[in-house]
Amino acid sequence: MKEKAITFACFTTEEVKDFVNAAGKCDFEIDVCYSRAVIDAKSLLGMLYLGVCKELTIKYGEKDARFEQVVGKYAIA
């Protein structure tokens, strides 16, 4: 299982939409965690519920080059 920390820019939902669209094209499950909350990365409402400007952890078990590229844009070094 891969695990990466990501964050989105404050006051914008465009990055969240970009991430959700990329996750939606994957045929495997992707979870986004913040504190004790676990949300499906393919759910725009769920992702907006978690909010922006927070350090989120994504967990997924398979590899997809397109998704990895999008995750790379929001990964925390």
mmCIF file of the N, C-alpha and C atoms, coordinates in Angstrom:
data_MODEL
# 
_entry.id   MODEL 
# 
loop_
_atom_site.group_PDB 
_atom_site.id 
_atom_site.type_symbol 
_atom_site.label_atom_id 
_atom_site.label_alt_id 
_atom_site.label_comp_id 
_atom_site.label_asym_id 
_atom_site.label_entity_id 
_atom_site.label_seq_id 
_atom_site.pdbx_PDB_ins_code 
_atom_site.Cartn_x 
_atom_site.Cartn_y 
_atom_site.Cartn_z 
_atom_site.occupancy 
_atom_site.B_iso_or_equiv 
_atom_site.pdbx_formal_charge 
_atom_site.auth_seq_id 
_atom_site.auth_comp_id 
_atom_site.auth_asym_id 
_atom_site.auth_atom_id 
_atom_site.pdbx_PDB_model_num 
ATOM 1   N N  . MET A 1 1  ? 0.841   -1.177 0.000   1.00 0.00 ? 1  MET A N  1 
ATOM 2   C CA . MET A 1 1  ? 0.000   0.000  0.000   1.00 0.00 ? 1  MET A CA 1 
ATOM 3   C C  . MET A 1 1  ? 0.882   1.234  0.000   1.00 0.00 ? 1  MET A C  1 
ATOM 4   N N  . LYS A 1 2  ? 0.646   2.127  -0.946  1.00 0.00 ? 2  LYS A N  1 
ATOM 5   C CA . LYS A 1 2  ? 1.383   3.386  -1.018  1.00 0.00 ? 2  LYS A CA 1 
ATOM 6   C C  . LYS A 1 2  ? 0.689   4.422  -0.154  1.00 0.00 ? 2  LYS A C  1 
ATOM 7   N N  . GLU A 1 3  ? 1.493   5.291  0.425   1.00 0.00 ? 3  GLU A N  1 
ATOM 8   C CA . GLU A 1 3  ? 0.966   6.341  1.286   1.00 0.00 ? 3  GLU A CA 1 
ATOM 9   C C  . GLU A 1 3  ? 1.765   7.616  1.014   1.00 0.00 ? 3  GLU A C  1 
ATOM 10  N N  . LYS A 1 4  ? 1.046   8.710  0.715   1.00 0.00 ? 4  LYS A N  1 
ATOM 11  C CA . LYS A 1 4  ? 1.703   9.981  0.430   1.00 0.00 ? 4  LYS A CA 1 
ATOM 12  C C  . LYS A 1 4  ? 0.942   11.107 1.097   1.00 0.00 ? 4  LYS A C  1 
ATOM 13  N N  . ALA A 1 5  ? 1.679   12.152 1.475   1.00 0.00 ? 5  ALA A N  1 
ATOM 14  C CA . ALA A 1 5  ? 1.073   13.352 2.054   1.00 0.00 ? 5  ALA A CA 1 
ATOM 15  C C  . ALA A 1 5  ? 0.889   14.372 0.939   1.00 0.00 ? 5  ALA A C  1 
ATOM 16  N N  . ILE A 1 6  ? -0.296  14.987 0.889   1.00 0.00 ? 6  ILE A N  1 
ATOM 17  C CA . ILE A 1 6  ? -0.589  16.004 -0.115  1.00 0.00 ? 6  ILE A CA 1 
ATOM 18  C C  . ILE A 1 6  ? -1.269  17.193 0.552   1.00 0.00 ? 6  ILE A C  1 
ATOM 19  N N  . THR A 1 7  ? -1.298  18.292 -0.159  1.00 0.00 ? 7  THR A N  1 
ATOM 20  C CA . THR A 1 7  ? -2.049  19.459 0.282   1.00 0.00 ? 7  THR A CA 1 
ATOM 21  C C  . THR A 1 7  ? -2.504  20.235 -0.950  1.00 0.00 ? 7  THR A C  1 
ATOM 22  N N  . PHE A 1 8  ? -3.580  20.972 -0.795  1.00 0.00 ? 8  PHE A N  1 
ATOM 23  C CA . PHE A 1 8  ? -4.117  21.793 -1.872  1.00 0.00 ? 8  PHE A CA 1 
ATOM 24  C C  . PHE A 1 8  ? -4.003  23.256 -1.470  1.00 0.00 ? 8  PHE A C  1 
ATOM 25  N N  . ALA A 1 9  ? -3.882  24.148 -2.456  1.00 0.00 ? 9  ALA A N  1 
ATOM 26  C CA . ALA A 1 9  ? -3.757  25.578 -2.187  1.00 0.00 ? 9  ALA A CA 1 
ATOM 27  C C  . ALA A 1 9  ? -5.015  26.098 -1.486  1.00 0.00 ? 9  ALA A C  1 
ATOM 28  N N  . CYS A 1 10 ? -4.813  27.064 -0.629  1.00 0.00 ? 10 CYS A N  1 
ATOM 29  C CA . CYS A 1 10 ? -5.936  27.650 0.096   1.00 0.00 ? 10 CYS A CA 1 
ATOM 30  C C  . CYS A 1 10 ? -6.837  28.451 -0.848  1.00 0.00 ? 10 CYS A C  1 
ATOM 31  N N  . PHE A 1 11 ? -8.106  28.440 -0.529  1.00 0.00 ? 11 PHE A N  1 
ATOM 32  C CA . PHE A 1 11 ? -9.101  29.269 -1.194  1.00 0.00 ? 11 PHE A CA 1 
ATOM 33  C C  . PHE A 1 11 ? -9.337  28.927 -2.663  1.00 0.00 ? 11 PHE A C  1 
ATOM 34  N N  . THR A 1 12 ? -9.061  27.697 -3.066  1.00 0.00 ? 12 THR A N  1 
ATOM 35  C CA . THR A 1 12 ? -9.362  27.293 -4.431  1.00 0.00 ? 12 THR A CA 1 
ATOM 36  C C  . THR A 1 12 ? -9.853  25.853 -4.427  1.00 0.00 ? 12 THR A C  1 
ATOM 37  N N  . THR A 1 13 ? -10.820 25.584 -5.274  1.00 0.00 ? 13 THR A N  1 
ATOM 38  C CA . THR A 1 13 ? -11.323 24.214 -5.385  1.00 0.00 ? 13 THR A CA 1 
ATOM 39  C C  . THR A 1 13 ? -10.865 23.553 -6.683  1.00 0.00 ? 13 THR A C  1 
ATOM 40  N N  . GLU A 1 14 ? -10.202 24.313 -7.545  1.00 0.00 ? 14 GLU A N  1 
ATOM 41  C CA . GLU A 1 14 ? -9.759  23.770 -8.830  1.00 0.00 ? 14 GLU A CA 1 
ATOM 42  C C  . GLU A 1 14 ? -8.783  22.612 -8.652  1.00 0.00 ? 14 GLU A C  1 
ATOM 43  N N  . GLU A 1 15 ? -7.873  22.711 -7.693  1.00 0.00 ? 15 GLU A N  1 
ATOM 44  C CA . GLU A 1 15 ? -6.922  21.644 -7.447  1.00 0.00 ? 15 GLU A CA 1 
ATOM 45  C C  . GLU A 1 15 ? -7.631  20.394 -6.942  1.00 0.00 ? 15 GLU A C  1 
ATOM 46  N N  . VAL A 1 16 ? -8.626  20.580 -6.096  1.00 0.00 ? 16 VAL A N  1 
ATOM 47  C CA . VAL A 1 16 ? -9.400  19.443 -5.586  1.00 0.00 ? 16 VAL A CA 1 
ATOM 48  C C  . VAL A 1 16 ? -10.126 18.758 -6.737  1.00 0.00 ? 16 VAL A C  1 
ATOM 49  N N  . LYS A 1 17 ? -10.729 19.531 -7.619  1.00 0.00 ? 17 LYS A N  1 
ATOM 50  C CA . LYS A 1 17 ? -11.418 18.965 -8.791  1.00 0.00 ? 17 LYS A CA 1 
ATOM 51  C C  . LYS A 1 17 ? -10.451 18.193 -9.676  1.00 0.00 ? 17 LYS A C  1 
ATOM 52  N N  . ASP A 1 18 ? -9.269  18.731 -9.897  1.00 0.00 ? 18 ASP A N  1 
ATOM 53  C CA . ASP A 1 18 ? -8.247  18.069 -10.701 1.00 0.00 ? 18 ASP A CA 1 
ATOM 54  C C  . ASP A 1 18 ? -7.875  16.719 -10.078 1.00 0.00 ? 18 ASP A C  1 
ATOM 55  N N  . PHE A 1 19 ? -7.675  16.708 -8.777  1.00 0.00 ? 19 PHE A N  1 
ATOM 56  C CA . PHE A 1 19 ? -7.314  15.481 -8.066  1.00 0.00 ? 19 PHE A CA 1 
ATOM 57  C C  . PHE A 1 19 ? -8.438  14.447 -8.137  1.00 0.00 ? 19 PHE A C  1 
ATOM 58  N N  . VAL A 1 20 ? -9.669  14.871 -7.890  1.00 0.00 ? 20 VAL A N  1 
ATOM 59  C CA . VAL A 1 20 ? -10.822 13.960 -7.920  1.00 0.00 ? 20 VAL A CA 1 
ATOM 60  C C  . VAL A 1 20 ? -11.020 13.387 -9.323  1.00 0.00 ? 20 VAL A C  1 
ATOM 61  N N  . ASN A 1 21 ? -10.843 14.197 -10.352 1.00 0.00 ? 21 ASN A N  1 
ATOM 62  C CA . ASN A 1 21 ? -10.964 13.704 -11.733 1.00 0.00 ? 21 ASN A CA 1 
ATOM 63  C C  . ASN A 1 21 ? -9.916  12.631 -12.020 1.00 0.00 ? 21 ASN A C  1 
ATOM 64  N N  . ALA A 1 22 ? -8.688  12.857 -11.578 1.00 0.00 ? 22 ALA A N  1 
ATOM 65  C CA . ALA A 1 22 ? -7.622  11.875 -11.795 1.00 0.00 ? 22 ALA A CA 1 
ATOM 66  C C  . ALA A 1 22 ? -7.913  10.587 -11.019 1.00 0.00 ? 22 ALA A C  1 
ATOM 67  N N  . ALA A 1 23 ? -8.385  10.721 -9.802  1.00 0.00 ? 23 ALA A N  1 
ATOM 68  C CA . ALA A 1 23 ? -8.717  9.546  -8.989  1.00 0.00 ? 23 ALA A CA 1 
ATOM 69  C C  . ALA A 1 23 ? -9.873  8.771  -9.610  1.00 0.00 ? 23 ALA A C  1 
ATOM 70  N N  . GLY A 1 24 ? -10.831 9.479  -10.174 1.00 0.00 ? 24 GLY A N  1 
ATOM 71  C CA . GLY A 1 24 ? -11.994 8.842  -10.793 1.00 0.00 ? 24 GLY A CA 1 
ATOM 72  C C  . GLY A 1 24 ? -11.650 7.983  -11.989 1.00 0.00 ? 24 GLY A C  1 
ATOM 73  N N  . LYS A 1 25 ? -10.541 8.239  -12.626 1.00 0.00 ? 25 LYS A N  1 
ATOM 74  C CA . LYS A 1 25 ? -10.118 7.461  -13.784 1.00 0.00 ? 25 LYS A CA 1 
ATOM 75  C C  . LYS A 1 25 ? -9.376  6.183  -13.405 1.00 0.00 ? 25 LYS A C  1 
ATOM 76  N N  . CYS A 1 26 ? -9.092  6.019  -12.117 1.00 0.00 ? 26 CYS A N  1 
ATOM 77  C CA . CYS A 1 26 ? -8.395  4.818  -11.641 1.00 0.00 ? 26 CYS A CA 1 
ATOM 78  C C  . CYS A 1 26 ? -9.411  3.731  -11.314 1.00 0.00 ? 26 CYS A C  1 
ATOM 79  N N  . ASP A 1 27 ? -9.048  2.482  -11.582 1.00 0.00 ? 27 ASP A N  1 
ATOM 80  C CA . ASP A 1 27 ? -9.970  1.383  -11.306 1.00 0.00 ? 27 ASP A CA 1 
ATOM 81  C C  . ASP A 1 27 ? -9.646  0.683  -9.987  1.00 0.00 ? 27 ASP A C  1 
ATOM 82  N N  . PHE A 1 28 ? -8.997  1.378  -9.081  1.00 0.00 ? 28 PHE A N  1 
ATOM 83  C CA . PHE A 1 28 ? -8.696  0.855  -7.751  1.00 0.00 ? 28 PHE A CA 1 
ATOM 84  C C  . PHE A 1 28 ? -9.112  1.894  -6.715  1.00 0.00 ? 28 PHE A C  1 
ATOM 85  N N  . GLU A 1 29 ? -9.197  1.469  -5.471  1.00 0.00 ? 29 GLU A N  1 
ATOM 86  C CA . GLU A 1 29 ? -9.648  2.360  -4.408  1.00 0.00 ? 29 GLU A CA 1 
ATOM 87  C C  . GLU A 1 29 ? -8.524  3.268  -3.940  1.00 0.00 ? 29 GLU A C  1 
ATOM 88  N N  . ILE A 1 30 ? -8.904  4.512  -3.655  1.00 0.00 ? 30 ILE A N  1 
ATOM 89  C CA . ILE A 1 30 ? -7.968  5.510  -3.142  1.00 0.00 ? 30 ILE A CA 1 
ATOM 90  C C  . ILE A 1 30 ? -8.646  6.172  -1.952  1.00 0.00 ? 30 ILE A C  1 
ATOM 91  N N  . ASP A 1 31 ? -8.006  6.096  -0.802  1.00 0.00 ? 31 ASP A N  1 
ATOM 92  C CA . ASP A 1 31 ? -8.546  6.709  0.407   1.00 0.00 ? 31 ASP A CA 1 
ATOM 93  C C  . ASP A 1 31 ? -7.766  7.964  0.742   1.00 0.00 ? 31 ASP A C  1 
ATOM 94  N N  . VAL A 1 32 ? -8.476  8.963  1.253   1.00 0.00 ? 32 VAL A N  1 
ATOM 95  C CA . VAL A 1 32 ? -7.853  10.189 1.722   1.00 0.00 ? 32 VAL A CA 1 
ATOM 96  C C  . VAL A 1 32 ? -8.171  10.299 3.203   1.00 0.00 ? 32 VAL A C  1 
ATOM 97  N N  . CYS A 1 33 ? -7.133  10.481 4.001   1.00 0.00 ? 33 CYS A N  1 
ATOM 98  C CA . CYS A 1 33 ? -7.292  10.498 5.460   1.00 0.00 ? 33 CYS A CA 1 
ATOM 99  C C  . CYS A 1 33 ? -6.877  11.849 6.031   1.00 0.00 ? 33 CYS A C  1 
ATOM 100 N N  . TYR A 1 34 ? -7.649  12.286 6.999   1.00 0.00 ? 34 TYR A N  1 
ATOM 101 C CA . TYR A 1 34 ? -7.304  13.464 7.788   1.00 0.00 ? 34 TYR A CA 1 
ATOM 102 C C  . TYR A 1 34 ? -7.786  13.202 9.195   1.00 0.00 ? 34 TYR A C  1 
ATOM 103 N N  . SER A 1 35 ? -6.878  13.172 10.125  1.00 0.00 ? 35 SER A N  1 
ATOM 104 C CA . SER A 1 35 ? -7.198  12.820 11.500  1.00 0.00 ? 35 SER A CA 1 
ATOM 105 C C  . SER A 1 35 ? -7.847  11.440 11.500  1.00 0.00 ? 35 SER A C  1 
ATOM 106 N N  . ARG A 1 36 ? -9.083  11.321 11.963  1.00 0.00 ? 36 ARG A N  1 
ATOM 107 C CA . ARG A 1 36 ? -9.747  10.016 11.963  1.00 0.00 ? 36 ARG A CA 1 
ATOM 108 C C  . ARG A 1 36 ? -10.716 9.848  10.796  1.00 0.00 ? 36 ARG A C  1 
ATOM 109 N N  . ALA A 1 37 ? -10.879 10.862 9.986   1.00 0.00 ? 37 ALA A N  1 
ATOM 110 C CA . ALA A 1 37 ? -11.790 10.790 8.843   1.00 0.00 ? 37 ALA A CA 1 
ATOM 111 C C  . ALA A 1 37 ? -11.099 10.111 7.657   1.00 0.00 ? 37 ALA A C  1 
ATOM 112 N N  . VAL A 1 38 ? -11.834 9.209  7.003   1.00 0.00 ? 38 VAL A N  1 
ATOM 113 C CA . VAL A 1 38 ? -11.346 8.547  5.794   1.00 0.00 ? 38 VAL A CA 1 
ATOM 114 C C  . VAL A 1 38 ? -12.400 8.747  4.713   1.00 0.00 ? 38 VAL A C  1 
ATOM 115 N N  . ILE A 1 39 ? -11.980 9.344  3.598   1.00 0.00 ? 39 ILE A N  1 
ATOM 116 C CA . ILE A 1 39 ? -12.884 9.708  2.514   1.00 0.00 ? 39 ILE A CA 1 
ATOM 117 C C  . ILE A 1 39 ? -12.429 9.036  1.226   1.00 0.00 ? 39 ILE A C  1 
ATOM 118 N N  . ASP A 1 40 ? -13.376 8.676  0.383   1.00 0.00 ? 40 ASP A N  1 
ATOM 119 C CA . ASP A 1 40 ? -13.073 8.144  -0.942  1.00 0.00 ? 40 ASP A CA 1 
ATOM 120 C C  . ASP A 1 40 ? -12.565 9.302  -1.812  1.00 0.00 ? 40 ASP A C  1 
ATOM 121 N N  . ALA A 1 41 ? -11.386 9.145  -2.397  1.00 0.00 ? 41 ALA A N  1 
ATOM 122 C CA . ALA A 1 41 ? -10.784 10.209 -3.199  1.00 0.00 ? 41 ALA A CA 1 
ATOM 123 C C  . ALA A 1 41 ? -11.589 10.526 -4.456  1.00 0.00 ? 41 ALA A C  1 
ATOM 124 N N  . LYS A 1 42 ? -12.506 9.652  -4.823  1.00 0.00 ? 42 LYS A N  1 
ATOM 125 C CA . LYS A 1 42 ? -13.309 9.867  -6.030  1.00 0.00 ? 42 LYS A CA 1 
ATOM 126 C C  . LYS A 1 42 ? -14.564 10.692 -5.753  1.00 0.00 ? 42 LYS A C  1 
ATOM 127 N N  . SER A 1 43 ? -14.762 11.070 -4.495  1.00 0.00 ? 43 SER A N  1 
ATOM 128 C CA . SER A 1 43 ? -15.933 11.827 -4.078  1.00 0.00 ? 43 SER A CA 1 
ATOM 129 C C  . SER A 1 43 ? -15.592 13.308 -3.940  1.00 0.00 ? 43 SER A C  1 
ATOM 130 N N  . LEU A 1 44 ? -16.110 14.119 -4.851  1.00 0.00 ? 44 LEU A N  1 
ATOM 131 C CA . LEU A 1 44 ? -15.844 15.556 -4.797  1.00 0.00 ? 44 LEU A CA 1 
ATOM 132 C C  . LEU A 1 44 ? -16.392 16.167 -3.505  1.00 0.00 ? 44 LEU A C  1 
ATOM 133 N N  . LEU A 1 45 ? -17.597 15.801 -3.129  1.00 0.00 ? 45 LEU A N  1 
ATOM 134 C CA . LEU A 1 45 ? -18.172 16.350 -1.895  1.00 0.00 ? 45 LEU A CA 1 
ATOM 135 C C  . LEU A 1 45 ? -17.361 15.928 -0.670  1.00 0.00 ? 45 LEU A C  1 
ATOM 136 N N  . GLY A 1 46 ? -16.924 14.684 -0.656  1.00 0.00 ? 46 GLY A N  1 
ATOM 137 C CA . GLY A 1 46 ? -16.103 14.215 0.455   1.00 0.00 ? 46 GLY A CA 1 
ATOM 138 C C  . GLY A 1 46 ? -14.792 14.968 0.543   1.00 0.00 ? 46 GLY A C  1 
ATOM 139 N N  . MET A 1 47 ? -14.168 15.196 -0.598  1.00 0.00 ? 47 MET A N  1 
ATOM 140 C CA . MET A 1 47 ? -12.899 15.920 -0.617  1.00 0.00 ? 47 MET A CA 1 
ATOM 141 C C  . MET A 1 47 ? -13.097 17.376 -0.194  1.00 0.00 ? 47 MET A C  1 
ATOM 142 N N  . LEU A 1 48 ? -14.174 17.988 -0.632  1.00 0.00 ? 48 LEU A N  1 
ATOM 143 C CA . LEU A 1 48 ? -14.444 19.362 -0.220  1.00 0.00 ? 48 LEU A CA 1 
ATOM 144 C C  . LEU A 1 48 ? -14.773 19.430 1.269   1.00 0.00 ? 48 LEU A C  1 
ATOM 145 N N  . TYR A 1 49 ? -15.376 18.375 1.794   1.00 0.00 ? 49 TYR A N  1 
ATOM 146 C CA . TYR A 1 49 ? -15.656 18.305 3.228   1.00 0.00 ? 49 TYR A CA 1 
ATOM 147 C C  . TYR A 1 49 ? -14.350 18.356 4.035   1.00 0.00 ? 49 TYR A C  1 
ATOM 148 N N  . LEU A 1 50 ? -13.342 17.622 3.566   1.00 0.00 ? 50 LEU A N  1 
ATOM 149 C CA . LEU A 1 50 ? -12.061 17.638 4.268   1.00 0.00 ? 50 LEU A CA 1 
ATOM 150 C C  . LEU A 1 50 ? -11.418 19.015 4.204   1.00 0.00 ? 50 LEU A C  1 
ATOM 151 N N  . GLY A 1 51 ? -11.660 19.719 3.109   1.00 0.00 ? 51 GLY A N  1 
ATOM 152 C CA . GLY A 1 51 ? -11.170 21.084 2.981   1.00 0.00 ? 51 GLY A CA 1 
ATOM 153 C C  . GLY A 1 51 ? -9.815  21.193 2.327   1.00 0.00 ? 51 GLY A C  1 
ATOM 154 N N  . VAL A 1 52 ? -9.406  22.428 2.121   1.00 0.00 ? 52 VAL A N  1 
ATOM 155 C CA . VAL A 1 52 ? -8.112  22.731 1.526   1.00 0.00 ? 52 VAL A CA 1 
ATOM 156 C C  . VAL A 1 52 ? -7.207  23.289 2.620   1.00 0.00 ? 52 VAL A C  1 
ATOM 157 N N  . CYS A 1 53 ? -5.966  23.483 2.313   1.00 0.00 ? 53 CYS A N  1 
ATOM 158 C CA . CYS A 1 53 ? -4.976  24.022 3.260   1.00 0.00 ? 53 CYS A CA 1 
ATOM 159 C C  . CYS A 1 53 ? -4.662  23.062 4.401   1.00 0.00 ? 53 CYS A C  1 
ATOM 160 N N  . LYS A 1 54 ? -4.975  21.789 4.235   1.00 0.00 ? 54 LYS A N  1 
ATOM 161 C CA . LYS A 1 54 ? -4.670  20.801 5.262   1.00 0.00 ? 54 LYS A CA 1 
ATOM 162 C C  . LYS A 1 54 ? -3.725  19.761 4.683   1.00 0.00 ? 54 LYS A C  1 
ATOM 163 N N  . GLU A 1 55 ? -2.929  19.177 5.544   1.00 0.00 ? 55 GLU A N  1 
ATOM 164 C CA . GLU A 1 55 ? -2.081  18.078 5.103   1.00 0.00 ? 55 GLU A CA 1 
ATOM 165 C C  . GLU A 1 55 ? -2.911  16.796 5.158   1.00 0.00 ? 55 GLU A C  1 
ATOM 166 N N  . LEU A 1 56 ? -3.166  16.232 3.986   1.00 0.00 ? 56 LEU A N  1 
ATOM 167 C CA . LEU A 1 56 ? -3.965  15.019 3.859   1.00 0.00 ? 56 LEU A CA 1 
ATOM 168 C C  . LEU A 1 56 ? -3.050  13.851 3.514   1.00 0.00 ? 56 LEU A C  1 
ATOM 169 N N  . THR A 1 57 ? -3.460  12.658 3.874   1.00 0.00 ? 57 THR A N  1 
ATOM 170 C CA . THR A 1 57 ? -2.703  11.460 3.522   1.00 0.00 ? 57 THR A CA 1 
ATOM 171 C C  . THR A 1 57 ? -3.538  10.635 2.566   1.00 0.00 ? 57 THR A C  1 
ATOM 172 N N  . ILE A 1 58 ? -2.955  10.256 1.430   1.00 0.00 ? 58 ILE A N  1 
ATOM 173 C CA . ILE A 1 58 ? -3.661  9.381  0.502   1.00 0.00 ? 58 ILE A CA 1 
ATOM 174 C C  . ILE A 1 58 ? -3.047  7.993  0.577   1.00 0.00 ? 58 ILE A C  1 
ATOM 175 N N  . LYS A 1 59 ? -3.919  6.995  0.454   1.00 0.00 ? 59 LYS A N  1 
ATOM 176 C CA . LYS A 1 59 ? -3.499  5.601  0.511   1.00 0.00 ? 59 LYS A CA 1 
ATOM 177 C C  . LYS A 1 59 ? -4.121  4.860  -0.668  1.00 0.00 ? 59 LYS A C  1 
ATOM 178 N N  . TYR A 1 60 ? -3.282  4.139  -1.380  1.00 0.00 ? 60 TYR A N  1 
ATOM 179 C CA . TYR A 1 60 ? -3.758  3.357  -2.521  1.00 0.00 ? 60 TYR A CA 1 
ATOM 180 C C  . TYR A 1 60 ? -2.808  2.201  -2.752  1.00 0.00 ? 60 TYR A C  1 
ATOM 181 N N  . GLY A 1 61 ? -3.325  1.144  -3.388  1.00 0.00 ? 61 GLY A N  1 
ATOM 182 C CA . GLY A 1 61 ? -2.553  -0.075 -3.504  1.00 0.00 ? 61 GLY A CA 1 
ATOM 183 C C  . GLY A 1 61 ? -2.000  -0.385 -4.872  1.00 0.00 ? 61 GLY A C  1 
ATOM 184 N N  . GLU A 1 62 ? -2.464  0.300  -5.895  1.00 0.00 ? 62 GLU A N  1 
ATOM 185 C CA . GLU A 1 62 ? -2.002  0.004  -7.251  1.00 0.00 ? 62 GLU A CA 1 
ATOM 186 C C  . GLU A 1 62 ? -1.320  1.223  -7.846  1.00 0.00 ? 62 GLU A C  1 
ATOM 187 N N  . LYS A 1 63 ? -0.724  1.042  -9.014  1.00 0.00 ? 63 LYS A N  1 
ATOM 188 C CA . LYS A 1 63 ? 0.023   2.112  -9.651  1.00 0.00 ? 63 LYS A CA 1 
ATOM 189 C C  . LYS A 1 63 ? -0.653  2.529  -10.955 1.00 0.00 ? 63 LYS A C  1 
ATOM 190 N N  . ASP A 1 64 ? -0.756  3.838  -11.162 1.00 0.00 ? 64 ASP A N  1 
ATOM 191 C CA . ASP A 1 64 ? -1.294  4.408  -12.388 1.00 0.00 ? 64 ASP A CA 1 
ATOM 192 C C  . ASP A 1 64 ? -0.460  5.654  -12.689 1.00 0.00 ? 64 ASP A C  1 
ATOM 193 N N  . ALA A 1 65 ? 0.203   5.675  -13.832 1.00 0.00 ? 65 ALA A N  1 
ATOM 194 C CA . ALA A 1 65 ? 1.128   6.761  -14.170 1.00 0.00 ? 65 ALA A CA 1 
ATOM 195 C C  . ALA A 1 65 ? 0.443   8.126  -14.194 1.00 0.00 ? 65 ALA A C  1 
ATOM 196 N N  . ARG A 1 66 ? -0.765  8.198  -14.756 1.00 0.00 ? 66 ARG A N  1 
ATOM 197 C CA . ARG A 1 66 ? -1.477  9.486  -14.818 1.00 0.00 ? 66 ARG A CA 1 
ATOM 198 C C  . ARG A 1 66 ? -1.806  9.992  -13.417 1.00 0.00 ? 66 ARG A C  1 
ATOM 199 N N  . PHE A 1 67 ? -2.276  9.087  -12.565 1.00 0.00 ? 67 PHE A N  1 
ATOM 200 C CA . PHE A 1 67 ? -2.615  9.474  -11.195 1.00 0.00 ? 67 PHE A CA 1 
ATOM 201 C C  . PHE A 1 67 ? -1.358  9.901  -10.439 1.00 0.00 ? 67 PHE A C  1 
ATOM 202 N N  . GLU A 1 68 ? -0.268  9.166  -10.602 1.00 0.00 ? 68 GLU A N  1 
ATOM 203 C CA . GLU A 1 68 ? 0.993   9.496  -9.932  1.00 0.00 ? 68 GLU A CA 1 
ATOM 204 C C  . GLU A 1 68 ? 1.458   10.898 -10.334 1.00 0.00 ? 68 GLU A C  1 
ATOM 205 N N  . GLN A 1 69 ? 1.250   11.273 -11.590 1.00 0.00 ? 69 GLN A N  1 
ATOM 206 C CA . GLN A 1 69 ? 1.649   12.596 -12.063 1.00 0.00 ? 69 GLN A CA 1 
ATOM 207 C C  . GLN A 1 69 ? 0.841   13.682 -11.353 1.00 0.00 ? 69 GLN A C  1 
ATOM 208 N N  . VAL A 1 70 ? -0.460  13.474 -11.214 1.00 0.00 ? 70 VAL A N  1 
ATOM 209 C CA . VAL A 1 70 ? -1.309  14.453 -10.528 1.00 0.00 ? 70 VAL A CA 1 
ATOM 210 C C  . VAL A 1 70 ? -0.945  14.518 -9.057  1.00 0.00 ? 70 VAL A C  1 
ATOM 211 N N  . VAL A 1 71 ? -0.737  13.382 -8.433  1.00 0.00 ? 71 VAL A N  1 
ATOM 212 C CA . VAL A 1 71 ? -0.345  13.360 -7.015  1.00 0.00 ? 71 VAL A CA 1 
ATOM 213 C C  . VAL A 1 71 ? 0.961   14.120 -6.819  1.00 0.00 ? 71 VAL A C  1 
ATOM 214 N N  . GLY A 1 72 ? 1.870   13.997 -7.758  1.00 0.00 ? 72 GLY A N  1 
ATOM 215 C CA . GLY A 1 72 ? 3.150   14.686 -7.672  1.00 0.00 ? 72 GLY A CA 1 
ATOM 216 C C  . GLY A 1 72 ? 3.013   16.203 -7.586  1.00 0.00 ? 72 GLY A C  1 
ATOM 217 N N  . LYS A 1 73 ? 1.971   16.750 -8.199  1.00 0.00 ? 73 LYS A N  1 
ATOM 218 C CA . LYS A 1 73 ? 1.735   18.202 -8.159  1.00 0.00 ? 73 LYS A CA 1 
ATOM 219 C C  . LYS A 1 73 ? 1.372   18.677 -6.755  1.00 0.00 ? 73 LYS A C  1 
ATOM 220 N N  . TYR A 1 74 ? 0.742   17.807 -5.975  1.00 0.00 ? 74 TYR A N  1 
ATOM 221 C CA . TYR A 1 74 ? 0.236   18.219 -4.667  1.00 0.00 ? 74 TYR A CA 1 
ATOM 222 C C  . TYR A 1 74 ? 0.988   17.564 -3.511  1.00 0.00 ? 74 TYR A C  1 
ATOM 223 N N  . ALA A 1 75 ? 1.984   16.756 -3.823  1.00 0.00 ? 75 ALA A N  1 
ATOM 224 C CA . ALA A 1 75 ? 2.739   16.049 -2.779  1.00 0.00 ? 75 ALA A CA 1 
ATOM 225 C C  . ALA A 1 75 ? 3.550   17.031 -1.936  1.00 0.00 ? 75 ALA A C  1 
ATOM 226 N N  . ILE A 1 76 ? 3.656   16.685 -0.677  1.00 0.00 ? 76 ILE A N  1 
ATOM 227 C CA . ILE A 1 76 ? 4.483   17.444 0.241   1.00 0.00 ? 76 ILE A CA 1 
ATOM 228 C C  . ILE A 1 76 ? 5.834   16.763 0.313   1.00 0.00 ? 76 ILE A C  1 
ATOM 229 N N  . ALA A 1 77 ? 6.878   17.521 0.072   1.00 0.00 ? 77 ALA A N  1 
ATOM 230 C CA . ALA A 1 77 ? 8.231   16.924 0.032   1.00 0.00 ? 77 ALA A CA 1 
ATOM 231 C C  . ALA A 1 77 ? 8.710   16.479 1.385   1.00 0.00 ? 77 ALA A C  1 
# 
